[in-house]
């Protein structure tokens, strides 16, 4: 376990307060599902830490197109898309028996050469060592991700930080695997934003300003479909009302989330609407999205979650919703969302796919997106109706 031992007899709020007391620079990871819950929790946590005089940096995928939907929220200043430069590497030389009198560097094409002048004789290579220094972050906070692997590329390229730096895991998903040293997982909450808002109110309610409240309420509204989904609880409504008292504008949020959509998203949805499929026997609504759709609408694969939500909204009788799309020729990717989390888990098992939050993701080799979709439908039909 990295860092100090955590006293597990403390409640959630006390555990978080304890690790924040000694934190100087926090690295925040958001769930990679491009949802309002992910963005709202990330933006609010960043601002809250700043109010506590703690340096914070937030990791956001390099393709930020999906953030246009949340352009009305105050965006953090310190955003990175990779952990390049997050730690130094040290070239150490044992000078016990031979001092170093001079060091200089020189760049030659694609090389950096280090010239070392010893006090006497030659240098023994055994006196050299190459070691990684500590990360410049002393605490990691992960928001809304069921496991480390779901953070995608940034985790794959930098797994060490999760073992060398204490991790606070804040989430509401039932499938969260408690990968942190501090795990603040509330499966009764409607959203990660609800969990974060509750923690902030208990730590220091006065530090929650209008911008934080608006970010958190955006996440809760997006996760509950404006307090209409069955995951909405009395606590969700209470926290929502306290955020409105802090200045969060519910009508403004609804206008931006549901009524004011960027033109490229409307164009993409217009193209996809023409080829929606409905499988009545398994209550599945699905649609293929082609490379040509992205080109003609000037949209990107990161806009697919928007299409998935529109498919869901247009089929009130649906229980399963799927979008298949091409990111590169010859490969079809798919995302599935269900009314029931248990059903999403079952579908993930049937397709041997990966669950990221409440979404099932998979990929397959195929040159025909529509036919790939039909094949997936048959596989689901066999697995669900057996």
Secondary structure as GFF3:
##gff-version 3
##sequence-region A 1 386
A	DSSP	alpha_helix	12	21	.	.	.	ID=ss1
A	DSSP	beta_strand	25	30	.	.	.	ID=ss2
A	DSSP	alpha_helix	36	51	.	.	.	ID=ss3
A	DSSP	beta_strand	55	59	.	.	.	ID=ss4
A	DSSP	three_ten_helix	65	70	.	.	.	ID=ss5
A	DSSP	beta_strand	79	80	.	.	.	ID=ss6
A	DSSP	beta_strand	87	93	.	.	.	ID=ss7
A	DSSP	beta_strand	100	108	.	.	.	ID=ss8
A	DSSP	beta_strand	111	118	.	.	.	ID=ss9
A	DSSP	three_ten_helix	125	127	.	.	.	ID=ss10
A	DSSP	beta_strand	128	135	.	.	.	ID=ss11
A	DSSP	beta_strand	139	143	.	.	.	ID=ss12
A	DSSP	three_ten_helix	149	151	.	.	.	ID=ss13
A	DSSP	alpha_helix	153	157	.	.	.	ID=ss14
A	DSSP	alpha_helix	161	164	.	.	.	ID=ss15
A	DSSP	beta_strand	167	171	.	.	.	ID=ss16
A	DSSP	beta_strand	182	185	.	.	.	ID=ss17
A	DSSP	alpha_helix	192	204	.	.	.	ID=ss18
A	DSSP	three_ten_helix	205	207	.	.	.	ID=ss19
A	DSSP	alpha_helix	210	224	.	.	.	ID=ss20
A	DSSP	alpha_helix	234	245	.	.	.	ID=ss21
A	DSSP	alpha_helix	250	254	.	.	.	ID=ss22
A	DSSP	pi_helix	255	259	.	.	.	ID=ss23
A	DSSP	alpha_helix	263	273	.	.	.	ID=ss24
A	DSSP	beta_strand	276	279	.	.	.	ID=ss25
A	DSSP	three_ten_helix	280	282	.	.	.	ID=ss26
A	DSSP	beta_strand	284	289	.	.	.	ID=ss27
A	DSSP	alpha_helix	291	297	.	.	.	ID=ss28
A	DSSP	three_ten_helix	301	303	.	.	.	ID=ss29
A	DSSP	alpha_helix	304	314	.	.	.	ID=ss30
A	DSSP	beta_strand	320	328	.	.	.	ID=ss31
A	DSSP	beta_strand	331	338	.	.	.	ID=ss32
A	DSSP	alpha_helix	341	351	.	.	.	ID=ss33
A	DSSP	beta_strand	354	356	.	.	.	ID=ss34
A	DSSP	beta_strand	359	365	.	.	.	ID=ss35
A	DSSP	alpha_helix	369	385	.	.	.	ID=ss36
###
